[in-house]
Amino acid sequence: MQVLKFVFIFLAPLLMVSQSARKYSNEFLNIGVDASALGMSNAVVASSNDVNSGYWNPAGLVHLEDSEIAIMHSSYFANIANYNYIAFAMPLDDRSAVGLSLIRFGVDDILDTTKLIDQQGVINYDRINLFSAADYALIFSYAKKLPITGLNYGVNAKVIRRIIGDFASSWGFGLDVGIQFESNDWKFGLMARDITTTFNAWAIDADRLQDIKDAIPGQNQEEPEATELTLPKLQLGMSKLFTFNYDYTLRTEIDLICRFEENNDVISSSFVSINPALGLEFGYTDLVFFRAGIGNFQNELQLDNSSPLTFQPNFGVGFKYNGIFLDYAFTDIGDQSAALYSNVFSLKIDLSIFR
């Protein structure tokens, strides 16, 4: 039944009952924000310096000269899932800044067919209802310059809300810490996500869970755990800005995304797995930008037990005019199914244009 597929997609982390720490808990927070960053394959942790730093590296918020607002929309899985993001950030003084970000990833208008067949065994389409499965994250960010020239830090406090119709819901809390250091045209960054592990506590409706158990006799009988922990992750980056004849710039960055688990990343051990990402941004007169990136390197296991190396290229373009930034990214280019391609649009506005 359609409802079972979607419900258990969102309940999947809970169904891994052998451990409390999940490899893939709260994965919607790893998608990324801002089309300019996605066009560079998320390799921006060292160079991020605007309102979107609240997500990528809160230390970058100290570079704000005025208040900024950003919005983004993208669709996944042939427009079945929608990802939306809005953020606001402002400087407090010449040494500190704050930000607020809201993310929603959800599938709406899912058919609830658990009661399609009544007690007499008759199919009754009037018993079909619609529900949504959605994940929300509210991120509070604070950044400050340290006494050492070029060294900044930032902290995120995250509140996570996950809702699967009236079947189940959870609250989660976590902390991120970011650092940036700048020397001449070189920038270095470190982003530590979920440093205390992010905790999610689920409340599962017993009656609705019974509807799922009864929908297909003998299947989905195991009750999921009510708590889960998200393991910490690190992202380290190094960036360099090149300027040619004043009008042309080239920003390059290489990042290392580290998970403390063994998986199919190109570098993997029982302690840590490392996935590199490389991003480029070519700018002309600080007006037009062309971006490209490559990342998500995986030793992808095939049916014949071979593990060829795969990767995902992205590209994007951006335009800037009078404090208004419009960006576009084309992601998931390496996937074979056109349904998985993602067109991402984002808008950023420097609110000083209204003063």
Order of alpha helices (4+ residues) and beta strands (2+ residues): alpha-beta-alpha-alpha-beta-beta-beta-beta-beta-beta-beta-beta-alpha-beta-beta-beta-beta-beta-beta-beta-beta-beta
